[in-house]
Amino acid sequence: MTKFQRFEKDQELRREELIRNIEYSISQLSVAELESLYYDMMTKQYVGKNQEG
C-alpha cells in the first residue's frame, strides 16, 4: 500500500468515525435543539431546499 493509499484509508476511517459520533450526538437532541441545529445549518447553506424533508 502506498503512502497516498494509506492516507486515503486513514481519512475514510476518520470520516466514518466522525459521522458515527455526530449521528449519536444528534440522536440525543430534543426536537427544539434539532430545529435550532437545522435552522443554523440552513442559514449556513449546509442543507438546502432540495434536502428539506
mmCIF entry with sequence, helices, sheets and N, C-alpha, C, O atoms, coordinates in Angstrom:
data_MODEL
# 
_entry.id   MODEL 
# 
_entity.id                         1 
_entity.type                       polymer 
_entity.pdbx_number_of_molecules   1 
# 
_entity_poly.entity_id                      1 
_entity_poly.type                           'polypeptide(L)' 
_entity_poly.nstd_linkage                   no 
_entity_poly.nstd_monomer                   no 
_entity_poly.pdbx_seq_one_letter_code       MTKFQRFEKDQELRREELIRNIEYSISQLSVAELESLYYDMMTKQYVGKNQEG 
_entity_poly.pdbx_seq_one_letter_code_can   MTKFQRFEKDQELRREELIRNIEYSISQLSVAELESLYYDMMTKQYVGKNQEG 
_entity_poly.pdbx_strand_id                 A 
# 
loop_
_entity_poly_seq.entity_id 
_entity_poly_seq.num 
_entity_poly_seq.mon_id 
_entity_poly_seq.hetero 
1 1  MET n 
1 2  THR n 
1 3  LYS n 
1 4  PHE n 
1 5  GLN n 
1 6  ARG n 
1 7  PHE n 
1 8  GLU n 
1 9  LYS n 
1 10 ASP n 
1 11 GLN n 
1 12 GLU n 
1 13 LEU n 
1 14 ARG n 
1 15 ARG n 
1 16 GLU n 
1 17 GLU n 
1 18 LEU n 
1 19 ILE n 
1 20 ARG n 
1 21 ASN n 
1 22 ILE n 
1 23 GLU n 
1 24 TYR n 
1 25 SER n 
1 26 ILE n 
1 27 SER n 
1 28 GLN n 
1 29 LEU n 
1 30 SER n 
1 31 VAL n 
1 32 ALA n 
1 33 GLU n 
1 34 LEU n 
1 35 GLU n 
1 36 SER n 
1 37 LEU n 
1 38 TYR n 
1 39 TYR n 
1 40 ASP n 
1 41 MET n 
1 42 MET n 
1 43 THR n 
1 44 LYS n 
1 45 GLN n 
1 46 TYR n 
1 47 VAL n 
1 48 GLY n 
1 49 LYS n 
1 50 ASN n 
1 51 GLN n 
1 52 GLU n 
1 53 GLY n 
# 
_struct_asym.id          A 
_struct_asym.entity_id   1 
# 
loop_
_struct_conf.conf_type_id 
_struct_conf.id 
_struct_conf.pdbx_PDB_helix_id 
_struct_conf.beg_label_comp_id 
_struct_conf.beg_label_asym_id 
_struct_conf.beg_label_seq_id 
_struct_conf.pdbx_beg_PDB_ins_code 
_struct_conf.end_label_comp_id 
_struct_conf.end_label_asym_id 
_struct_conf.end_label_seq_id 
_struct_conf.pdbx_end_PDB_ins_code 
_struct_conf.beg_auth_comp_id 
_struct_conf.beg_auth_asym_id 
_struct_conf.beg_auth_seq_id 
_struct_conf.end_auth_comp_id 
_struct_conf.end_auth_asym_id 
_struct_conf.end_auth_seq_id 
_struct_conf.pdbx_PDB_helix_class 
_struct_conf.details 
_struct_conf.pdbx_PDB_helix_length 
HELX_P HELX_P1 AA1 LYS A 3  ? SER A 27 ? LYS A 3  SER A 27 1 ? 25 
HELX_P HELX_P2 AA2 VAL A 31 ? THR A 43 ? VAL A 31 THR A 43 1 ? 13 
HELX_P HELX_P3 AA3 LYS A 49 ? GLN A 51 ? LYS A 49 GLN A 51 5 ? 3  
# 
_struct_conf_type.id          HELX_P 
_struct_conf_type.criteria    ? 
_struct_conf_type.reference   ? 
# 
loop_
_atom_site.group_PDB 
_atom_site.id 
_atom_site.type_symbol 
_atom_site.label_atom_id 
_atom_site.label_alt_id 
_atom_site.label_comp_id 
_atom_site.label_asym_id 
_atom_site.label_entity_id 
_atom_site.label_seq_id 
_atom_site.pdbx_PDB_ins_code 
_atom_site.Cartn_x 
_atom_site.Cartn_y 
_atom_site.Cartn_z 
_atom_site.occupancy 
_atom_site.B_iso_or_equiv 
_atom_site.pdbx_formal_charge 
_atom_site.auth_seq_id 
_atom_site.auth_comp_id 
_atom_site.auth_asym_id 
_atom_site.auth_atom_id 
_atom_site.pdbx_PDB_model_num 
ATOM 1   N N  . MET A 1 1  ? 0.856   -1.180 0.000  1.00 0.00 ? 1  MET A N  1 
ATOM 2   C CA . MET A 1 1  ? 0.000   0.000  0.000  1.00 0.00 ? 1  MET A CA 1 
ATOM 3   C C  . MET A 1 1  ? 0.899   1.240  0.000  1.00 0.00 ? 1  MET A C  1 
ATOM 4   O O  . MET A 1 1  ? 1.814   1.355  0.816  1.00 0.00 ? 1  MET A O  1 
ATOM 5   N N  . THR A 1 2  ? 0.630   2.152  -0.913 1.00 0.00 ? 2  THR A N  1 
ATOM 6   C CA . THR A 1 2  ? 1.423   3.374  -0.977 1.00 0.00 ? 2  THR A CA 1 
ATOM 7   C C  . THR A 1 2  ? 1.004   4.321  0.136  1.00 0.00 ? 2  THR A C  1 
ATOM 8   O O  . THR A 1 2  ? -0.047  4.162  0.758  1.00 0.00 ? 2  THR A O  1 
ATOM 9   N N  . LYS A 1 3  ? 1.857   5.311  0.368  1.00 0.00 ? 3  LYS A N  1 
ATOM 10  C CA . LYS A 1 3  ? 1.545   6.292  1.414  1.00 0.00 ? 3  LYS A CA 1 
ATOM 11  C C  . LYS A 1 3  ? 0.238   7.019  1.119  1.00 0.00 ? 3  LYS A C  1 
ATOM 12  O O  . LYS A 1 3  ? -0.552  7.290  2.024  1.00 0.00 ? 3  LYS A O  1 
ATOM 13  N N  . PHE A 1 4  ? 0.018   7.332  -0.163 1.00 0.00 ? 4  PHE A N  1 
ATOM 14  C CA . PHE A 1 4  ? -1.211  8.036  -0.536 1.00 0.00 ? 4  PHE A CA 1 
ATOM 15  C C  . PHE A 1 4  ? -2.440  7.172  -0.263 1.00 0.00 ? 4  PHE A C  1 
ATOM 16  O O  . PHE A 1 4  ? -3.445  7.658  0.256  1.00 0.00 ? 4  PHE A O  1 
ATOM 17  N N  . GLN A 1 5  ? -2.353  5.885  -0.616 1.00 0.00 ? 5  GLN A N  1 
ATOM 18  C CA . GLN A 1 5  ? -3.482  4.986  -0.374 1.00 0.00 ? 5  GLN A CA 1 
ATOM 19  C C  . GLN A 1 5  ? -3.746  4.853  1.121  1.00 0.00 ? 5  GLN A C  1 
ATOM 20  O O  . GLN A 1 5  ? -4.896  4.805  1.557  1.00 0.00 ? 5  GLN A O  1 
ATOM 21  N N  . ARG A 1 6  ? -2.672  4.793  1.898  1.00 0.00 ? 6  ARG A N  1 
ATOM 22  C CA . ARG A 1 6  ? -2.834  4.689  3.350  1.00 0.00 ? 6  ARG A CA 1 
ATOM 23  C C  . ARG A 1 6  ? -3.473  5.969  3.893  1.00 0.00 ? 6  ARG A C  1 
ATOM 24  O O  . ARG A 1 6  ? -4.354  5.915  4.752  1.00 0.00 ? 6  ARG A O  1 
ATOM 25  N N  . PHE A 1 7  ? -3.025  7.112  3.390  1.00 0.00 ? 7  PHE A N  1 
ATOM 26  C CA . PHE A 1 7  ? -3.607  8.388  3.808  1.00 0.00 ? 7  PHE A CA 1 
ATOM 27  C C  . PHE A 1 7  ? -5.096  8.417  3.482  1.00 0.00 ? 7  PHE A C  1 
ATOM 28  O O  . PHE A 1 7  ? -5.910  8.832  4.307  1.00 0.00 ? 7  PHE A O  1 
ATOM 29  N N  . GLU A 1 8  ? -5.449  7.973  2.276  1.00 0.00 ? 8  GLU A N  1 
ATOM 30  C CA . GLU A 1 8  ? -6.857  7.932  1.873  1.00 0.00 ? 8  GLU A CA 1 
ATOM 31  C C  . GLU A 1 8  ? -7.658  7.028  2.797  1.00 0.00 ? 8  GLU A C  1 
ATOM 32  O O  . GLU A 1 8  ? -8.764  7.378  3.210  1.00 0.00 ? 8  GLU A O  1 
ATOM 33  N N  . LYS A 1 9  ? -7.103  5.868  3.120  1.00 0.00 ? 9  LYS A N  1 
ATOM 34  C CA . LYS A 1 9  ? -7.781  4.916  4.010  1.00 0.00 ? 9  LYS A CA 1 
ATOM 35  C C  . LYS A 1 9  ? -7.958  5.528  5.399  1.00 0.00 ? 9  LYS A C  1 
ATOM 36  O O  . LYS A 1 9  ? -9.029  5.421  5.996  1.00 0.00 ? 9  LYS A O  1 
ATOM 37  N N  . ASP A 1 10 ? -6.900  6.172  5.912  1.00 0.00 ? 10 ASP A N  1 
ATOM 38  C CA . ASP A 1 10 ? -6.985  6.829  7.215  1.00 0.00 ? 10 ASP A CA 1 
ATOM 39  C C  . ASP A 1 10 ? -8.056  7.915  7.207  1.00 0.00 ? 10 ASP A C  1 
ATOM 40  O O  . ASP A 1 10 ? -8.805  8.064  8.173  1.00 0.00 ? 10 ASP A O  1 
ATOM 41  N N  . GLN A 1 11 ? -8.126  8.667  6.119  1.00 0.00 ? 11 GLN A N  1 
ATOM 42  C CA . GLN A 1 11 ? -9.124  9.727  6.001  1.00 0.00 ? 11 GLN A CA 1 
ATOM 43  C C  . GLN A 1 11 ? -10.538 9.147  5.972  1.00 0.00 ? 11 GLN A C  1 
ATOM 44  O O  . GLN A 1 11 ? -11.449 9.705  6.585  1.00 0.00 ? 11 GLN A O  1 
ATOM 45  N N  . GLU A 1 12 ? -10.726 8.031  5.265  1.00 0.00 ? 12 GLU A N  1 
ATOM 46  C CA . GLU A 1 12 ? -12.039 7.386  5.209  1.00 0.00 ? 12 GLU A CA 1 
ATOM 47  C C  . GLU A 1 12 ? -12.455 6.894  6.589  1.00 0.00 ? 12 GLU A C  1 
ATOM 48  O O  . GLU A 1 12 ? -13.604 7.072  6.993  1.00 0.00 ? 12 GLU A O  1 
ATOM 49  N N  . LEU A 1 13 ? -11.527 6.276  7.311  1.00 0.00 ? 13 LEU A N  1 
ATOM 50  C CA . LEU A 1 13 ? -11.830 5.783  8.653  1.00 0.00 ? 13 LEU A CA 1 
ATOM 51  C C  . LEU A 1 13 ? -12.169 6.932  9.591  1.00 0.00 ? 13 LEU A C  1 
ATOM 52  O O  . LEU A 1 13 ? -13.107 6.836  10.382 1.00 0.00 ? 13 LEU A O  1 
ATOM 53  N N  . ARG A 1 14 ? -11.415 8.008  9.506  1.00 0.00 ? 14 ARG A N  1 
ATOM 54  C CA . ARG A 1 14 ? -11.668 9.177  10.350 1.00 0.00 ? 14 ARG A CA 1 
ATOM 55  C C  . ARG A 1 14 ? -13.036 9.775  10.031 1.00 0.00 ? 14 ARG A C  1 
ATOM 56  O O  . ARG A 1 14 ? -13.780 10.159 10.933 1.00 0.00 ? 14 ARG A O  1 
ATOM 57  N N  . ARG A 1 15 ? -13.360 9.849  8.740  1.00 0.00 ? 15 ARG A N  1 
ATOM 58  C CA . ARG A 1 15 ? -14.657 10.386 8.318  1.00 0.00 ? 15 ARG A CA 1 
ATOM 59  C C  . ARG A 1 15 ? -15.790 9.539  8.889  1.00 0.00 ? 15 ARG A C  1 
ATOM 60  O O  . ARG A 1 15 ? -16.761 10.074 9.424  1.00 0.00 ? 15 ARG A O  1 
ATOM 61  N N  . GLU A 1 16 ? -15.667 8.216  8.775  1.00 0.00 ? 16 GLU A N  1 
ATOM 62  C CA . GLU A 1 16 ? -16.689 7.319  9.312  1.00 0.00 ? 16 GLU A CA 1 
ATOM 63  C C  . GLU A 1 16 ? -16.832 7.478  10.821 1.00 0.00 ? 16 GLU A C  1 
ATOM 64  O O  . GLU A 1 16 ? -17.946 7.466  11.346 1.00 0.00 ? 16 GLU A O  1 
ATOM 65  N N  . GLU A 1 17 ? -15.715 7.625  11.515 1.00 0.00 ? 17 GLU A N  1 
ATOM 66  C CA . GLU A 1 17 ? -15.743 7.821  12.967 1.00 0.00 ? 17 GLU A CA 1 
ATOM 67  C C  . GLU A 1 17 ? -16.465 9.122  13.327 1.00 0.00 ? 17 GLU A C  1 
ATOM 68  O O  . GLU A 1 17 ? -17.291 9.152  14.239 1.00 0.00 ? 17 GLU A O  1 
ATOM 69  N N  . LEU A 1 18 ? -16.148 10.185 12.607 1.00 0.00 ? 18 LEU A N  1 
ATOM 70  C CA . LEU A 1 18 ? -16.794 11.472 12.857 1.00 0.00 ? 18 LEU A CA 1 
ATOM 71  C C  . LEU A 1 18 ? -18.296 11.395 12.606 1.00 0.00 ? 18 LEU A C  1 
ATOM 72  O O  . LEU A 1 18 ? -19.089 11.918 13.390 1.00 0.00 ? 18 LEU A O  1 
ATOM 73  N N  . ILE A 1 19 ? -18.682 10.748 11.522 1.00 0.00 ? 19 ILE A N  1 
ATOM 74  C CA . ILE A 1 19 ? -20.104 10.608 11.201 1.00 0.00 ? 19 ILE A CA 1 
ATOM 75  C C  . ILE A 1 19 ? -20.825 9.838  12.302 1.00 0.00 ? 19 ILE A C  1 
ATOM 76  O O  . ILE A 1 19 ? -21.915 10.231 12.717 1.00 0.00 ? 19 ILE A O  1 
ATOM 77  N N  . ARG A 1 20 ? -20.232 8.750  12.778 1.00 0.00 ? 20 ARG A N  1 
ATOM 78  C CA . ARG A 1 20 ? -20.852 7.976  13.870 1.00 0.00 ? 20 ARG A CA 1 
ATOM 79  C C  . ARG A 1 20 ? -21.028 8.836  15.115 1.00 0.00 ? 20 ARG A C  1 
ATOM 80  O O  . ARG A 1 20 ? -22.081 8.808  15.751 1.00 0.00 ? 20 ARG A O  1 
ATOM 81  N N  . ASN A 1 21 ? -19.996 9.598  15.459 1.00 0.00 ? 21 ASN A N  1 
ATOM 82  C CA . ASN A 1 21 ? -20.071 10.460 16.644 1.00 0.00 ? 21 ASN A CA 1 
ATOM 83  C C  . ASN A 1 21 ? -21.138 11.538 16.489 1.00 0.00 ? 21 ASN A C  1 
ATOM 84  O O  . ASN A 1 21 ? -21.883 11.821 17.427 1.00 0.00 ? 21 ASN A O  1 
ATOM 85  N N  . ILE A 1 22 ? -21.207 12.132 15.314 1.00 0.00 ? 22 ILE A N  1 
ATOM 86  C CA . ILE A 1 22 ? -22.201 13.172 15.055 1.00 0.00 ? 22 ILE A CA 1 
ATOM 87  C C  . ILE A 1 22 ? -23.609 12.574 15.076 1.00 0.00 ? 22 ILE A C  1 
ATOM 88  O O  . ILE A 1 22 ? -24.522 13.158 15.660 1.00 0.00 ? 22 ILE A O  1 
ATOM 89  N N  . GLU A 1 23 ? -23.789 11.409 14.440 1.00 0.00 ? 23 GLU A N  1 
ATOM 90  C CA . GLU A 1 23 ? -25.104 10.761 14.437 1.00 0.00 ? 23 GLU A CA 1 
ATOM 91  C C  . GLU A 1 23 ? -25.564 10.449 15.852 1.00 0.00 ? 23 GLU A C  1 
ATOM 92  O O  . GLU A 1 23 ? -26.728 10.664 16.186 1.00 0.00 ? 23 GLU A O  1 
ATOM 93  N N  . TYR A 1 24 ? -24.669 9.948  16.678 1.00 0.00 ? 24 TYR A N  1 
ATOM 94  C CA . TYR A 1 24 ? -25.033 9.631  18.060 1.00 0.00 ? 24 TYR A CA 1 
ATOM 95  C C  . TYR A 1 24 ? -25.435 10.905 18.803 1.00 0.00 ? 24 TYR A C  1 
ATOM 96  O O  . TYR A 1 24 ? -26.454 10.940 19.493 1.00 0.00 ? 24 TYR A O  1 
ATOM 97  N N  . SER A 1 25 ? -24.625 11.940 18.653 1.00 0.00 ? 25 SER A N  1 
ATOM 98  C CA . SER A 1 25 ? -24.913 13.201 19.346 1.00 0.00 ? 25 SER A CA 1 
ATOM 99  C C  . SER A 1 25 ? -26.246 13.781 18.907 1.00 0.00 ? 25 SER A C  1 
ATOM 100 O O  . SER A 1 25 ? -27.019 14.261 19.736 1.00 0.00 ? 25 SER A O  1 
ATOM 101 N N  . ILE A 1 26 ? -26.519 13.740 17.622 1.00 0.00 ? 26 ILE A N  1 
ATOM 102 C CA . ILE A 1 26 ? -27.780 14.268 17.097 1.00 0.00 ? 26 ILE A CA 1 
ATOM 103 C C  . ILE A 1 26 ? -28.961 13.466 17.626 1.00 0.00 ? 26 ILE A C  1 
ATOM 104 O O  . ILE A 1 26 ? -30.015 14.029 17.923 1.00 0.00 ? 26 ILE A O  1 
ATOM 105 N N  . SER A 1 27 ? -28.789 12.164 17.745 1.00 0.00 ? 27 SER A N  1 
ATOM 106 C CA . SER A 1 27 ? -29.897 11.320 18.218 1.00 0.00 ? 27 SER A CA 1 
ATOM 107 C C  . SER A 1 27 ? -30.274 11.624 19.665 1.00 0.00 ? 27 SER A C  1 
ATOM 108 O O  . SER A 1 27 ? -31.355 11.239 20.112 1.00 0.00 ? 27 SER A O  1 
ATOM 109 N N  . GLN A 1 28 ? -29.406 12.304 20.398 1.00 0.00 ? 28 GLN A N  1 
ATOM 110 C CA . GLN A 1 28 ? -29.670 12.631 21.793 1.00 0.00 ? 28 GLN A CA 1 
ATOM 111 C C  . GLN A 1 28 ? -30.346 13.993 21.968 1.00 0.00 ? 28 GLN A C  1 
ATOM 112 O O  . GLN A 1 28 ? -30.735 14.350 23.080 1.00 0.00 ? 28 GLN A O  1 
ATOM 113 N N  . LEU A 1 29 ? -30.490 14.759 20.877 1.00 0.00 ? 29 LEU A N  1 
ATOM 114 C CA . LEU A 1 29 ? -31.054 16.105 20.959 1.00 0.00 ? 29 LEU A CA 1 
ATOM 115 C C  . LEU A 1 29 ? -32.579 16.085 21.050 1.00 0.00 ? 29 LEU A C  1 
ATOM 116 O O  . LEU A 1 29 ? -33.237 15.164 20.566 1.00 0.00 ? 29 LEU A O  1 
ATOM 117 N N  . SER A 1 30 ? -33.117 17.116 21.676 1.00 0.00 ? 30 SER A N  1 
ATOM 118 C CA . SER A 1 30 ? -34.572 17.302 21.725 1.00 0.00 ? 30 SER A CA 1 
ATOM 119 C C  . SER A 1 30 ? -35.036 17.876 20.385 1.00 0.00 ? 30 SER A C  1 
ATOM 120 O O  . SER A 1 30 ? -34.224 18.285 19.556 1.00 0.00 ? 30 SER A O  1 
ATOM 121 N N  . VAL A 1 31 ? -36.350 17.899 20.192 1.00 0.00 ? 31 VAL A N  1 
ATOM 122 C CA . VAL A 1 31 ? -36.904 18.472 18.962 1.00 0.00 ? 31 VAL A CA 1 
ATOM 123 C C  . VAL A 1 31 ? -36.497 19.938 18.831 1.00 0.00 ? 31 VAL A C  1 
ATOM 124 O O  . VAL A 1 31 ? -36.112 20.377 17.747 1.00 0.00 ? 31 VAL A O  1 
ATOM 125 N N  . ALA A 1 32 ? -36.576 20.692 19.912 1.00 0.00 ? 32 ALA A N  1 
ATOM 126 C CA . ALA A 1 32 ? -36.204 22.112 19.871 1.00 0.00 ? 32 ALA A CA 1 
ATOM 127 C C  . ALA A 1 32 ? -34.730 22.275 19.491 1.00 0.00 ? 32 ALA A C  1 
ATOM 128 O O  . ALA A 1 32 ? -34.379 23.160 18.710 1.00 0.00 ? 32 ALA A O  1 
ATOM 129 N N  . GLU A 1 33 ? -33.884 21.431 20.038 1.00 0.00 ? 33 GLU A N  1 
ATOM 130 C CA . GLU A 1 33 ? -32.453 21.505 19.711 1.00 0.00 ? 33 GLU A CA 1 
ATOM 131 C C  . GLU A 1 33 ? -32.210 21.118 18.259 1.00 0.00 ? 33 GLU A C  1 
ATOM 132 O O  . GLU A 1 33 ? -31.370 21.717 17.587 1.00 0.00 ? 33 GLU A O  1 
ATOM 133 N N  . LEU A 1 34 ? -32.941 20.120 17.774 1.00 0.00 ? 34 LEU A N  1 
ATOM 134 C CA . LEU A 1 34 ? -32.815 19.721 16.369 1.00 0.00 ? 34 LEU A CA 1 
ATOM 135 C C  . LEU A 1 34 ? -33.267 20.839 15.439 1.00 0.00 ? 34 LEU A C  1 
ATOM 136 O O  . LEU A 1 34 ? -32.625 21.104 14.424 1.00 0.00 ? 34 LEU A O  1 
ATOM 137 N N  . GLU A 1 35 ? -34.372 21.495 15.784 1.00 0.00 ? 35 GLU A N  1 
ATOM 138 C CA . GLU A 1 35 ? -34.854 22.610 14.968 1.00 0.00 ? 35 GLU A CA 1 
ATOM 139 C C  . GLU A 1 35 ? -33.840 23.743 14.944 1.00 0.00 ? 35 GLU A C  1 
ATOM 140 O O  . GLU A 1 35 ? -33.613 24.359 13.902 1.00 0.00 ? 35 GLU A O  1 
ATOM 141 N N  . SER A 1 36 ? -33.241 24.013 16.075 1.00 0.00 ? 36 SER A N  1 
ATOM 142 C CA . SER A 1 36 ? -32.227 25.057 16.158 1.00 0.00 ? 36 SER A CA 1 
ATOM 143 C C  . SER A 1 36 ? -31.015 24.702 15.299 1.00 0.00 ? 36 SER A C  1 
ATOM 144 O O  . SER A 1 36 ? -30.489 25.543 14.571 1.00 0.00 ? 36 SER A O  1 
ATOM 145 N N  . LEU A 1 37 ? -30.586 23.462 15.393 1.00 0.00 ? 37 LEU A N  1 
ATOM 146 C CA . LEU A 1 37 ? -29.451 22.997 14.593 1.00 0.00 ? 37 LEU A CA 1 
ATOM 147 C C  . LEU A 1 37 ? -29.780 23.076 13.106 1.00 0.00 ? 37 LEU A C  1 
ATOM 148 O O  . LEU A 1 37 ? -28.958 23.518 12.303 1.00 0.00 ? 37 LEU A O  1 
ATOM 149 N N  . TYR A 1 38 ? -30.978 22.646 12.749 1.00 0.00 ? 38 TYR A N  1 
ATOM 150 C CA . TYR A 1 38 ? -31.401 22.678 11.357 1.00 0.00 ? 38 TYR A CA 1 
ATOM 151 C C  . TYR A 1 38 ? -31.425 24.106 10.822 1.00 0.00 ? 38 TYR A C  1 
ATOM 152 O O  . TYR A 1 38 ? -30.951 24.366 9.716  1.00 0.00 ? 38 TYR A O  1 
ATOM 153 N N  . TYR A 1 39 ? -31.975 25.025 11.603 1.00 0.00 ? 39 TYR A N  1 
ATOM 154 C CA . TYR A 1 39 ? -32.021 26.427 11.194 1.00 0.00 ? 39 TYR A CA 1 
ATOM 155 C C  . TYR A 1 39 ? -30.605 26.967 10.987 1.00 0.00 ? 39 TYR A C  1 
ATOM 156 O O  . TYR A 1 39 ? -30.332 27.652 10.002 1.00 0.00 ? 39 TYR A O  1 
ATOM 157 N N  . ASP A 1 40 ? -29.720 26.657 11.911 1.00 0.00 ? 40 ASP A N  1 
ATOM 158 C CA . ASP A 1 40 ? -28.332 27.106 11.805 1.00 0.00 ? 40 ASP A CA 1 
ATOM 159 C C  . ASP A 1 40 ? -27.672 26.546 10.546 1.00 0.00 ? 40 ASP A C  1 
ATOM 160 O O  . ASP A 1 40 ? -26.953 27.258 9.845  1.00 0.00 ? 40 ASP A O  1 
ATOM 161 N N  . MET A 1 41 ? -27.921 25.276 10.266 1.00 0.00 ? 41 MET A N  1 
ATOM 162 C CA . MET A 1 41 ? -27.339 24.658 9.072  1.00 0.00 ? 41 MET A CA 1 
ATOM 163 C C  . MET A 1 41 ? -27.926 25.256 7.798  1.00 0.00 ? 41 MET A C  1 
ATOM 164 O O  . MET A 1 41 ? -27.223 25.415 6.800  1.00 0.00 ? 41 MET A O  1 
ATOM 165 N N  . MET A 1 42 ? -29.225 25.590 7.836  1.00 0.00 ? 42 MET A N  1 
ATOM 166 C CA . MET A 1 42 ? -29.852 26.223 6.675  1.00 0.00 ? 42 MET A CA 1 
ATOM 167 C C  . MET A 1 42 ? -29.244 27.589 6.404  1.00 0.00 ? 42 MET A C  1 
ATOM 168 O O  . MET A 1 42 ? -28.946 27.925 5.258  1.00 0.00 ? 42 MET A O  1 
ATOM 169 N N  . THR A 1 43 ? -29.057 28.385 7.467  1.00 0.00 ? 43 THR A N  1 
ATOM 170 C CA . THR A 1 43 ? -28.524 29.734 7.272  1.00 0.00 ? 43 THR A CA 1 
ATOM 171 C C  . THR A 1 43 ? -27.089 29.700 6.763  1.00 0.00 ? 43 THR A C  1 
ATOM 172 O O  . THR A 1 43 ? -26.639 30.635 6.100  1.00 0.00 ? 43 THR A O  1 
ATOM 173 N N  . LYS A 1 44 ? -26.378 28.636 7.068  1.00 0.00 ? 44 LYS A N  1 
ATOM 174 C CA . LYS A 1 44 ? -25.000 28.481 6.579  1.00 0.00 ? 44 LYS A CA 1 
ATOM 175 C C  . LYS A 1 44 ? -24.954 27.701 5.270  1.00 0.00 ? 44 LYS A C  1 
ATOM 176 O O  . LYS A 1 44 ? -23.881 27.420 4.737  1.00 0.00 ? 44 LYS A O  1 
ATOM 177 N N  . GLN A 1 45 ? -26.136 27.355 4.762  1.00 0.00 ? 45 GLN A N  1 
ATOM 178 C CA . GLN A 1 45 ? -26.303 26.634 3.500  1.00 0.00 ? 45 GLN A CA 1 
ATOM 179 C C  . GLN A 1 45 ? -25.632 25.259 3.502  1.00 0.00 ? 45 GLN A C  1 
ATOM 180 O O  . GLN A 1 45 ? -25.143 24.802 2.469  1.00 0.00 ? 45 GLN A O  1 
ATOM 181 N N  . TYR A 1 46 ? -25.611 24.598 4.673  1.00 0.00 ? 46 TYR A N  1 
ATOM 182 C CA . TYR A 1 46 ? -25.151 23.209 4.745  1.00 0.00 ? 46 TYR A CA 1 
ATOM 183 C C  . TYR A 1 46 ? -26.255 22.268 4.290  1.00 0.00 ? 46 TYR A C  1 
ATOM 184 O O  . TYR A 1 46 ? -25.989 21.156 3.834  1.00 0.00 ? 46 TYR A O  1 
ATOM 185 N N  . VAL A 1 47 ? -27.496 22.722 4.418  1.00 0.00 ? 47 VAL A N  1 
ATOM 186 C CA . VAL A 1 47 ? -28.646 21.999 3.881  1.00 0.00 ? 47 VAL A CA 1 
ATOM 187 C C  . VAL A 1 47 ? -29.405 22.980 3.011  1.00 0.00 ? 47 VAL A C  1 
ATOM 188 O O  . VAL A 1 47 ? -29.440 24.179 3.289  1.00 0.00 ? 47 VAL A O  1 
ATOM 189 N N  . GLY A 1 48 ? -30.009 22.461 1.958  1.00 0.00 ? 48 GLY A N  1 
ATOM 190 C CA . GLY A 1 48 ? -30.698 23.351 1.039  1.00 0.00 ? 48 GLY A CA 1 
ATOM 191 C C  . GLY A 1 48 ? -32.112 22.905 0.781  1.00 0.00 ? 48 GLY A C  1 
ATOM 192 O O  . GLY A 1 48 ? -32.591 21.930 1.361  1.00 0.00 ? 48 GLY A O  1 
ATOM 193 N N  . LYS A 1 49 ? -32.778 23.632 -0.100 1.00 0.00 ? 49 LYS A N  1 
ATOM 194 C CA . LYS A 1 49 ? -34.174 23.346 -0.415 1.00 0.00 ? 49 LYS A CA 1 
ATOM 195 C C  . LYS A 1 49 ? -34.357 21.922 -0.927 1.00 0.00 ? 49 LYS A C  1 
ATOM 196 O O  . LYS A 1 49 ? -35.346 21.267 -0.597 1.00 0.00 ? 49 LYS A O  1 
ATOM 197 N N  . ASN A 1 50 ? -33.412 21.440 -1.731 1.00 0.00 ? 50 ASN A N  1 
ATOM 198 C CA . ASN A 1 50 ? -33.551 20.093 -2.279 1.00 0.00 ? 50 ASN A CA 1 
ATOM 199 C C  . ASN A 1 50 ? -33.321 19.016 -1.222 1.00 0.00 ? 50 ASN A C  1 
ATOM 200 O O  . ASN A 1 50 ? -33.553 17.837 -1.492 1.00 0.00 ? 50 ASN A O  1 
ATOM 201 N N  . GLN A 1 51 ? -32.870 19.394 -0.026 1.00 0.00 ? 51 GLN A N  1 
ATOM 202 C CA . GLN A 1 51 ? -32.611 18.431 1.032  1.00 0.00 ? 51 GLN A CA 1 
ATOM 203 C C  . GLN A 1 51 ? -33.621 18.532 2.159  1.00 0.00 ? 51 GLN A C  1 
ATOM 204 O O  . GLN A 1 51 ? -33.583 17.734 3.096  1.00 0.00 ? 51 GLN A O  1 
ATOM 205 N N  . GLU A 1 52 ? -34.518 19.494 2.086  1.00 0.00 ? 52 GLU A N  1 
ATOM 206 C CA . GLU A 1 52 ? -35.501 19.667 3.151  1.00 0.00 ? 52 GLU A CA 1 
ATOM 207 C C  . GLU A 1 52 ? -36.505 18.533 3.116  1.00 0.00 ? 52 GLU A C  1 
ATOM 208 O O  . GLU A 1 52 ? -36.906 18.072 2.046  1.00 0.00 ? 52 GLU A O  1 
ATOM 209 N N  . GLY A 1 53 ? -36.914 18.080 4.317  1.00 0.00 ? 53 GLY A N  1 
ATOM 210 C CA . GLY A 1 53 ? -37.862 16.979 4.401  1.00 0.00 ? 53 GLY A CA 1 
ATOM 211 C C  . GLY A 1 53 ? -39.217 17.501 4.451  1.00 0.00 ? 53 GLY A C  1 
ATOM 212 O O  . GLY A 1 53 ? -40.174 16.730 4.524  1.00 0.00 ? 53 GLY A O  1 
# 
